[in-house]
Amino acid sequence: MLYGLAVVFWESTVVACGEAGDAPYGTPSRIRAWRESVAPPKKKSWILLIMTEKTTMLYKGRHSPYTMKFEDLGIDPKLVQAVRELGFEEPTPIQQQAIPEIKKGRDMAGQSGTGSGKTAAFGLPIIEKIQQKGGIQALILTPTRELCIQVNDALNSFGKHMRIHSTPVFGGVGINPQIDALRYAEIVVGTPGRILDHLERRTVDFSKVRFLILDEADKMFEMGFVEDVERIIGAVPRKRQTLLFSATVPSSVNSLIRRHLQDPVTIKTNIHVDRSLLHQVYYNVPQHDKFSLLFHLLKNKTEGLAMVFTATRREADVVSRNLHLNGVKAMAIHGGLTQSRRLHVLDQLKKEHIDVMVATDVAARGIDVKNISHVYNYDVPKTSDEYTHRIGRTARAGAEGDAVTLLTERDYENFNNVLRDRTLQVKREELPKFERVQFMRGESRERRGFSGGRGGSGGGRFGAPRGGGYGSQGPRRSYGSSSKSEEGRSEGRSDGRPQRSHSTGQGQGPRRRY
């Protein structure tokens, strides 16, 4: 069944179709009126099935709507009990589509983003088939340590009533405790590098693996784990069920699917975000004013938790430090931090002990934090897929959210790439009046930003800015060349330094005028 359609059945025969957006979500009289508008009324019983990105609803005659439950997916009652104890009642679209196919033993390539529920989509049917104390039967590869821990915790929560044990395996911590834990685990969740360490030490036995799951495959390949993943695949039995999940499907992921998945079923769902509740805007701001604008927006326009995305580790640290100096409870998370520090930052945000997390794309991939009200693109992502993945962290579960991009001249090229996706509706906002605040890069102090006087002096939940107001000025209209990223070490496995170009204020501009 295709999502986005509302179908009317008469005695198991489809007699009318319509857009799900036109279908009623209200009183029985509204439901009946809509049904009669698309199909002539008859005395026989009728069924209206509405499938949307959010849920599947079934109407029978004049009865109340029926929403799909986990029990309808045919999974073990003990798993249903565990899921309910976690507060989940209805399966997400990826779970509705994937679980039945995985239960059939099919290989699968799923395209789905953070927050879509894919861990339960592959975890529930796999746990159901795991034999207690039967050795390692499932291997799940993840690109980052945070995602490894998050997936492992979820699997242990799902399988607690079935006494199935999952263990995490990742670098940056001692290997001996992992060696001990591997002796008793039925499921292993790991990052490629540390999994290879165990294979080389012969401290792990994958001979009984029946399920191989590649989670966030595109990000693993982007980080340079292609050869590692191939070596790990070669170490598990060929007779297995292989599942792959990826937010995007570049050529490298497609190539792996062709080589290692047998007649896979393909499932694609959008990031679980209600676009009608998501407000997307951008501000065209001079580079030297960008931080002051960010501080102003956080102080005056942000009521809930916020995520700020930067292009590099160094910029994440600089932005986080300056927010803290100006009274904002902010922390940075990126691949250059120790494992304990990264987990501490994530825990502080989940407990709402901090208001802002400044992150790189790699470190944030797979991190699912509830109640994010605002996503700020301090640096513009390079592709529309990455942009969509970022903004998918807000406007969830019926809550409104804001995605704000701070566009400077150096990011015009990246923003043009993002806007190639015509489904994205990003509205330009006029620059508000705001005050300059102190900005420190390294040991030097710079005063950046501009103000219209009164804009930055209002109240808010953050501390008052340090620095006075300046005269108002408009955004620069020169369209020079732009660099693709900020200075500093690029996030990922490579140590390469991105090139940096300098705008002259002359030359060819972007394909769109901002």
C-alpha positions in Angstrom: 0.0 0.0 0.0 1.3 3.4 -0.9 1.5 6.1 1.7 -0.4 9.3 1.1 -3.5 7.5 -0.3 -7.0 7.0 1.3 -8.7 4.0 -0.1 -12.4 3.0 0.2 -13.2 -0.7 0.0 -16.6 -2.3 -0.6 -16.5 -5.9 0.4 -12.8 -6.2 -0.2 -13.0 -4.3 -3.6 -11.4 -0.9 -4.1 -14.0 1.4 -5.5 -12.5 4.9 -4.8 -9.2 6.5 -4.0 -8.3 9.9 -2.8 -5.4 11.9 -1.3 -4.9 11.2 2.3 -4.7 14.9 3.0 -8.3 15.2 1.9 -9.5 12.5 4.2 -11.2 13.4 7.4 -9.6 13.1 10.8 -12.5 14.1 12.9 -16.1 13.2 13.8 -17.9 10.1 12.4 -20.2 12.5 10.4 -17.2 14.1 8.7 -15.8 10.6 7.9 -19.1 9.5 6.5 -19.5 12.7 4.4 -16.0 12.4 2.9 -16.6 8.7 2.1 -19.9 9.4 0.4 -18.2 12.2 -1.6 -15.8 9.8 -3.2 -18.0 6.7 -3.5 -21.8 6.5 -3.9 -23.5 5.5 -0.6 -24.7 1.8 -0.4 -26.2 -0.3 2.2 -23.3 -2.7 2.2 -20.5 -2.4 4.7 -17.6 -0.2 3.8 -14.0 0.2 5.0 -11.9 3.3 4.7 -8.1 2.8 5.0 -5.9 5.9 5.4 -2.2 5.5 5.3 0.0 8.5 5.9 3.5 9.2 7.0 2.4 9.3 10.6 0.1 6.3 11.0 -2.3 3.8 9.5 -6.0 4.2 10.3 -8.8 1.9 9.5 -12.5 2.9 9.6 -15.3 0.4 9.5 -18.8 1.7 8.8 -19.7 4.1 11.6 -17.3 2.6 14.0 -14.4 4.6 15.6 -11.1 4.7 13.7 -8.7 1.9 14.4 -5.0 2.7 14.6 -2.4 0.0 14.0 -0.8 -1.3 17.2 2.3 -3.4 17.7 0.2 -6.4 18.4 -1.0 -6.2 14.7 2.6 -6.9 13.6 2.5 -10.3 15.1 5.5 -9.9 17.3 6.0 -11.7 20.6 3.8 -10.5 23.5 6.9 -10.0 25.6 8.3 -7.6 23.1 5.0 -5.8 22.9 5.0 -5.5 26.7 8.6 -4.0 26.7 7.7 -1.5 24.0 4.6 -0.4 25.9 6.7 0.1 29.1 8.9 2.4 27.0 5.9 4.5 26.2 5.3 3.5 22.6 1.8 2.4 21.5 1.8 2.8 17.7 4.4 1.6 15.3 6.0 4.2 13.0 5.8 3.9 9.2 9.3 2.2 8.9 8.2 -0.3 11.6 4.9 -1.0 10.0 6.7 -1.8 6.7 9.9 -3.4 7.8 8.9 -5.7 10.6 6.7 -8.0 8.5 9.3 -8.3 5.8 12.1 -9.0 8.3 10.0 -11.7 10.0 9.7 -13.4 6.6 13.5 -13.6 6.4 13.9 -11.1 3.6 17.1 -9.0 3.1 16.2 -5.3 3.3 17.5 -1.9 2.2 15.7 0.8 4.2 16.1 4.5 3.7 15.1 6.3 6.8 16.4 9.1 9.0 17.0 9.7 12.7 13.9 9.5 14.8 12.0 7.3 12.4 12.1 4.3 14.8 14.4 2.1 12.7 16.1 0.5 15.8 12.8 -1.1 16.8 12.1 -1.8 13.1 15.0 -4.2 12.9 15.5 -4.9 16.6 12.1 -6.4 17.5 11.9 -9.1 14.8 15.5 -10.0 15.3 15.2 -10.4 19.1 12.2 -12.6 18.5 14.4 -15.0 16.6 17.4 -15.0 18.9 18.1 -18.2 20.9 19.0 -17.5 24.5 22.6 -18.5 25.3 23.2 -19.5 21.7 26.3 -17.4 21.1 26.5 -14.3 19.0 23.7 -14.4 16.5 23.3 -10.8 15.4 26.0 -8.2 14.5 25.0 -4.5 14.1 27.5 -2.0 12.8 27.2 1.7 13.5 29.4 4.6 12.5 29.8 6.3 15.9 30.2 5.4 19.5 27.1 7.4 20.6 24.9 5.6 18.1 26.4 2.3 19.2 25.5 2.9 22.8 22.1 4.2 21.9 21.2 1.2 19.8 22.6 -1.2 22.3 20.6 0.3 25.2 17.4 0.2 23.0 17.9 -3.5 22.2 18.5 -4.4 25.8 15.3 -2.6 26.7 13.3 -4.4 24.0 14.7 -7.8 25.0 14.6 -7.6 28.8 11.6 -9.9 29.2 13.1 -12.4 26.8 16.5 -12.4 28.6 18.4 -11.6 25.4 21.6 -9.7 26.0 23.3 -7.2 23.7 26.7 -5.7 24.3 28.4 -2.6 22.8 31.8 -2.7 21.3 33.6 0.6 20.4 37.0 2.2 20.7 38.2 4.8 23.2 37.7 2.5 26.1 39.4 -0.6 27.5 39.1 -3.7 25.4 39.4 -6.3 28.2 35.9 -5.7 29.6 34.5 -6.1 26.1 36.3 -9.4 25.7 34.5 -10.7 28.8 31.1 -9.4 27.8 31.4 -10.9 24.3 31.4 -14.4 25.9 27.8 -14.0 27.1 26.2 -11.8 24.4 23.7 -12.9 21.8 23.8 -9.6 20.0 26.8 -7.3 19.4 26.5 -3.6 18.4 29.9 -2.2 17.4 31.8 0.4 15.4 33.9 -1.0 12.5 37.4 -0.2 14.0 36.9 -1.9 17.3 35.1 -4.9 15.7 38.2 -5.4 13.5 40.4 -5.2 16.6 38.5 -8.1 18.2 38.6 -10.1 14.9 42.4 -9.6 14.7 42.8 -10.6 18.4 40.4 -13.6 17.8 38.4 -12.5 20.9 35.1 -12.7 19.1 33.3 -15.6 17.3 30.9 -14.6 14.5 30.5 -18.2 13.2 26.9 -18.3 14.5 25.8 -14.9 13.2 22.5 -15.1 11.4 21.7 -11.4 11.2 23.9 -8.6 9.9 22.6 -5.0 10.2 24.4 -2.0 8.8 23.0 1.1 10.5 23.7 4.6 9.0 25.6 3.0 6.2 26.0 6.2 4.3 27.7 7.9 7.2 30.0 4.9 7.8 31.2 5.1 4.2 31.5 8.9 4.4 33.8 8.4 7.4 36.1 6.1 5.5 34.9 2.7 6.8 34.3 1.1 3.4 37.2 -1.4 3.5 36.6 -2.1 7.2 32.9 -3.0 6.6 33.9 -5.3 3.7 36.4 -7.1 5.9 33.8 -7.6 8.6 31.2 -8.8 6.1 33.8 -11.4 5.0 34.1 -12.6 8.6 30.4 -13.6 9.1 28.7 -16.6 7.5 27.4 -16.1 3.9 24.1 -17.7 4.9 22.5 -14.9 6.8 19.9 -12.2 6.7 21.3 -8.8 5.9 19.6 -5.5 6.7 20.9 -2.1 5.7 19.6 1.3 6.8 20.8 4.6 5.5 19.5 8.2 5.5 20.8 8.6 1.9 21.8 6.1 -0.7 24.9 7.2 -2.6 26.7 5.0 -5.2 28.9 3.4 -2.6 25.9 2.2 -0.6 24.2 1.0 -3.8 27.3 -0.9 -4.7 27.3 -2.7 -1.3 23.6 -3.5 -1.6 24.2 -5.2 -5.0 27.1 -7.2 -3.7 25.9 -8.4 -0.4 22.1 -8.3 -0.2 20.1 -11.1 -1.8 16.9 -10.0 -3.6 16.3 -7.3 -1.0 13.0 -5.5 -0.4 13.4 -1.8 -0.5 11.6 0.4 2.0 11.8 4.2 2.0 10.2 6.5 4.5 10.7 10.2 5.2 12.2 11.5 8.4 9.4 11.5 11.0 8.8 15.3 10.9 5.5 17.1 10.4 6.4 19.6 7.8 3.3 21.6 8.5 4.7 22.3 12.0 8.2 23.0 10.9 9.1 26.6 10.2 12.2 26.9 7.9 13.9 30.2 7.5 17.3 31.7 6.7 19.0 35.0 7.5 21.5 36.5 5.0 24.1 37.8 7.4 27.7 39.1 7.1 30.2 36.6 8.3 31.5 39.0 11.1 27.9 39.3 12.5 26.9 35.6 12.4 27.7 34.7 16.0 26.0 37.8 17.4 22.9 36.9 15.4 23.0 33.4 16.7 23.2 34.6 20.3 20.3 37.1 19.7 18.1 34.3 18.3 18.9 31.9 21.1 18.3 34.6 23.7 15.1 36.0 22.3 13.6 33.5 19.9 14.3 30.1 21.4 12.1 28.7 24.2 13.1 25.0 24.2 16.2 22.9 23.6 18.4 23.9 20.6 20.9 22.1 18.4 23.5 24.2 16.6 25.3 22.6 13.7 28.9 23.5 12.6 31.1 22.2 9.8 34.1 21.3 11.9 35.2 20.2 15.3 37.1 23.4 15.9 34.2 25.6 15.0 31.9 23.6 17.3 34.4 24.3 20.2 34.7 28.0 19.4 30.9 28.5 19.1 30.2 26.6 22.3 32.9 28.4 24.3 31.6 31.8 23.2 28.0 31.0 24.0 29.1 29.9 27.4 31.1 33.1 27.9 28.0 35.1 27.0 25.8 33.2 29.6 24.3 30.4 27.5 24.4 26.9 28.9 26.0 25.2 25.9 28.3 22.3 25.3 29.9 20.9 22.1 29.9 17.3 20.9 32.2 16.0 18.1 34.6 13.2 17.3 37.6 14.9 18.9 36.2 14.5 22.4 36.8 11.5 24.7 34.0 9.0 24.9 33.2 9.9 28.5 33.0 13.6 27.5 30.6 12.9 24.6 28.3 10.8 26.7 28.3 13.5 29.4 27.3 16.2 26.9 24.5 14.0 25.5 23.3 13.2 29.0 23.3 16.9 30.0 21.1 17.7 27.0 18.6 14.9 27.6 18.3 16.0 31.3 17.9 19.6 30.1 20.8 20.7 32.3 22.1 22.6 29.2 20.0 24.5 26.7 22.2 24.2 23.6 24.2 21.5 22.0 26.7 22.5 19.4 27.5 19.6 17.1 29.1 18.4 13.9 27.1 16.2 11.6 29.1 13.0 12.2 28.9 13.2 16.0 25.2 14.0 15.9 24.2 11.3 13.5 21.9 8.8 15.1 21.5 10.9 18.3 17.8 11.1 19.0 17.0 13.7 21.6 13.4 14.6 22.4 12.0 18.1 22.7 14.3 19.9 20.4 12.5 23.1 19.5 15.1 24.8 17.3 17.8 23.6 14.9 20.3 26.2 13.9 22.6 25.8 10.8 25.5 27.9 11.9 27.4 26.5 8.9 25.3 25.4 5.9 25.4 21.7 5.1 26.7 20.7 1.7 23.7 18.7 0.5 19.9 18.8 0.8 20.0 15.3 2.3 22.3 16.5 5.1 20.1 19.5 5.6 17.0 17.3 5.8 18.7 15.1 8.3 19.5 18.1 10.5 16.1 19.6 10.5 14.5 16.2 11.2 15.4 16.6 14.9 12.6 19.1 15.5 8.9 19.3 14.9 8.3 15.7 16.1 5.3 14.1 17.9 2.9 16.9 17.1 5.2 19.7 18.4 6.2 22.8 16.4 9.8 23.4 15.5 12.1 25.9 13.8 14.9 25.3 11.4 17.1 28.4 11.1 20.0 28.8 8.7 22.5 31.6 9.1 23.7 32.2 5.6 26.9 34.0 4.9 28.6 34.7 1.6 31.0 31.8 2.0 28.1 29.3 2.2 26.3 30.4 -0.9 27.5 27.4 -2.9 26.3 24.9 -0.2 23.0 26.7 0.1 22.4 26.4 -3.6 23.0 22.7 -3.4 20.5 22.4 -0.5 17.8 24.4 -2.5 18.1 22.0 -5.4 15.5 20.0 -3.5 12.4 21.8 -4.5 10.4 20.2 -1.7 12.2 22.4 0.8 10.4 25.6 1.6 12.9 27.9 3.2 11.7 31.4 3.7 14.0 34.4 3.9 13.7 36.5 7.1 14.8 40.1 7.4 17.7 40.6 9.9 16.4 41.8 13.3 18.2 44.5 15.3 20.7 42.9 17.7 23.7 43.9 19.8 27.3 42.9 19.2 28.6 40.5 21.7 32.2 39.5 22.5 33.6 36.7 20.4 36.9 35.0 21.2 38.7 32.9 18.6 41.8 31.4 20.2 43.6 33.8 22.5 42.4 37.0 20.7 39.3 39.0 21.4 37.1 40.3 18.7 34.0 42.3 18.8 31.7 41.0 16.1 28.1 41.6 15.0 26.0 44.6 14.7 22.9 46.0 16.3 20.0 48.3 15.8 20.2 49.3 19.5 17.1 48.0 21.1 17.0 44.5 19.5 19.5 42.8 21.8 18.7 44.4 25.1 15.5 42.5 25.8 15.0 39.8 28.4 15.3 36.1 27.8 16.4 32.9 29.5 20.1 33.6 28.8 22.4 36.1 30.3 22.7 39.6 29.0 25.3 40.1 26.2 28.5 41.8 26.9 29.0 44.8 24.7 27.0 47.8 23.6 24.7 48.5 20.7 25.9 49.7 17.3 24.2 51.4 14.4 21.9 49.4 12.1 23.1 48.2 8.8 21.8 45.9 6.1 23.2 42.7 4.8 26.0 42.9 2.3 24.9 42.3 -1.2 28.2 41.4 -2.8 28.3 37.8 -4.1 31.9 36.6 -4.1 33.3 33.1 -4.1 32.6 30.9 -1.1 34.4 28.2 0.8 32.8 24.9 1.6 33.7 24.7 5.3 35.2 26.6 8.2 38.8 26.4 9.0 40.0 23.6 11.3 40.0 19.8 11.2 37.3 18.2 9.2 34.9 15.9 11.0 35.3 12.3 10.0 38.1 9.8 9.7 40.4 11.8 7.5 42.8 14.3 8.9 42.8 16.4 5.8 42.3 20.2 6.1 39.6 21.7 3.9 40.6 24.4 1.5 39.6 27.9 2.3 38.9 30.6 -0.2 38.7 34.4 0.4 35.8 36.5 -0.8 36.7 39.6 -2.7 33.2 40.9 -2.9 33.5 40.7 -6.7 32.9 38.0 -9.3 30.1 35.7 -10.2 27.4 35.3 -7.6 25.2 32.3 -6.7 22.6 31.0 -9.0 20.0 32.5 -6.6 19.9 35.8 -5.0 19.4 35.6 -1.3 
